[in-house]
Amino acid sequence: MTMSSTAESAAVLTGMYAAEAKYLAAGGPGVASFDLLAPFFAPDVELHQADSLPYGGTWCGHKGMTQFFVMMGEVWESFDMVEQEFLATGETAVVLTQVRARARATGRELSFPILQAITIKDGRITEVRPFYWDTKAIAEACASPASTD
């Protein structure tokens, strides 16, 4: 196992976020292929989302990442990363992203920050841990309106 250099980590992150933007612009899950993103993630990657989110839990491997993006596509009508700052790079990278998103179920628009701790080994992302400012607000914006039968 080799440690990732700062330059290598920055290149992996820049490439992955560009591929993610291309993936989302192409229509995301069901339209675009996860193959755009796969080269940036280790086969055994783990993504840990807050349990209180509609797409919460731990997503493992390329199959899990594919399922995660399908779930994100079901939850969000749009999910734009409008501003990013790489606060640290190396084997552990920290990325601050400002997101503007519209929930599919309610049509509500939100703007919120996500701070991600990302582990990079051997030129691939092995773990992602996003931290949201307010998971309750996100969950509420994404909740289906109550039925009024």
C-alpha atoms as one frame of an Amber mdcrd trajectory, in Angstrom:
protein
   0.000   0.000   0.000   1.453   3.330  -1.055   0.474   6.630   0.398  -1.060
   9.140  -1.982   0.874  12.314  -2.635  -0.828  15.671  -2.442  -0.564  16.123
  -6.231  -1.938  12.628  -6.914  -4.844  13.138  -4.513  -5.698  16.507  -6.007
  -5.672  14.953  -9.502  -7.951  12.094  -8.378 -10.392  14.511  -6.730 -10.405
  16.946  -9.647 -10.971  14.075 -12.089 -13.709  12.483  -9.994 -15.656  15.718
  -9.496 -15.387  16.503 -13.237 -16.633  12.978 -14.045 -19.470  13.358 -11.522
 -20.529  16.665 -13.109 -20.443  15.008 -16.563 -22.416  12.030 -15.200 -25.099
  14.291 -13.696 -25.237  16.530 -16.805 -25.765  13.426 -18.948 -28.858  12.569
 -16.920 -27.368  10.626 -14.023 -28.565   7.139 -13.094 -30.572   5.276 -15.670
 -29.193   7.483 -18.450 -25.460   7.825 -17.850 -23.183   4.951 -16.891 -21.309
   4.662 -13.601 -18.356   3.723 -15.845 -17.624   7.481 -16.006 -16.927   7.442
 -12.260 -15.612   3.905 -11.706 -11.925   4.642 -12.498 -11.770   7.059  -9.550
 -13.119   4.616  -6.941 -11.423   1.507  -5.540 -13.436  -1.682  -6.123 -14.018
  -1.929  -2.342 -14.837   1.768  -1.785 -17.108   2.646   1.142 -19.422   5.665
   1.208 -20.897   6.489   4.618 -24.024   8.680   4.439 -25.857   9.959   7.531
 -28.583   7.462   8.475 -31.235  10.205   8.754 -30.978  11.044   5.042 -33.251
   9.372   2.470 -30.110   7.778   0.981 -28.459   7.099   4.335 -26.319   4.134
   5.217 -23.069   2.615   4.030 -22.675   1.962   0.312 -19.938  -0.548  -0.594
 -18.066  -1.226  -3.815 -18.923  -0.114  -7.327 -22.308  -1.860  -7.085 -23.134
   0.049  -3.904 -21.992   3.332  -5.461 -24.201   2.657  -8.487 -27.169   2.013
  -6.166 -26.363   5.177  -4.209 -26.435   7.314  -7.364 -29.761   5.728  -8.381
 -31.177   6.633  -4.957 -29.785  10.181  -5.221 -31.472  10.508  -8.623 -34.779
   9.422  -7.101 -34.453  11.941  -4.247 -33.045  14.995  -6.059 -34.357  16.601
  -9.241 -31.137  18.626  -9.363 -27.970  18.521  -7.261 -25.420  21.123  -8.301
 -22.017  21.526  -6.697 -21.767  25.280  -7.137 -18.543  25.896  -5.263 -15.757
  23.639  -4.004 -12.664  24.180  -1.947 -10.016  21.530  -1.340  -9.011  22.199
   2.263  -6.469  19.383   2.457  -5.108  16.779   0.089  -2.983  13.714   0.686
  -4.091  10.252   1.778  -6.917  11.986   3.642  -8.451  14.842   1.716 -11.030
  17.317   2.994 -13.354  19.003   0.505 -15.903  21.714   1.280 -18.713  21.823
  -1.268 -21.571  24.301  -1.472 -24.601  22.525  -2.956 -27.758  23.893  -4.541
 -30.392  21.186  -4.950 -34.090  20.685  -5.669 -35.963  17.812  -4.004 -37.997
  15.685  -6.385 -40.839  14.882  -3.925 -41.530  18.438  -2.762 -39.920  20.726
  -5.336 -38.186  22.546  -2.479 -34.832  24.120  -3.238 -32.035  24.097  -0.704
 -28.549  25.519  -0.493 -26.226  23.784   1.960 -22.591  22.913   2.630 -21.133
  19.412   2.727 -17.718  18.719   4.200 -16.270  15.440   2.943 -13.387  13.461
   4.413 -12.078  11.344   1.532  -9.415   8.641   1.772  -7.282   8.054  -1.325
  -4.910   5.109  -1.670  -3.031   3.942  -4.741  -4.665   6.614  -6.885  -8.260
   5.695  -6.063 -10.866   6.796  -3.550 -11.334   4.125  -0.882 -13.655   5.891
   1.550 -15.958   8.917   1.598 -17.516  10.393   4.736 -19.767  13.394   4.006
 -20.799  15.687   6.861 -23.907  17.800   6.266 -24.666  21.038   8.082 -28.336
  20.146   8.727 -29.488  16.618   7.879 -32.956  17.306   9.348 -33.604  20.160
   6.896 -32.459  17.986   3.990 -34.611  15.029   5.073 -37.653  17.286   5.526
 -37.181  18.904   2.104 -37.040  15.448   0.508 -40.004  13.916   2.353 -43.063
  13.112   0.299 -45.988  15.369   1.190 -48.466  13.671   3.529 -51.470  12.141
   1.834 -54.742  14.041   2.361 -57.243  11.357   1.440
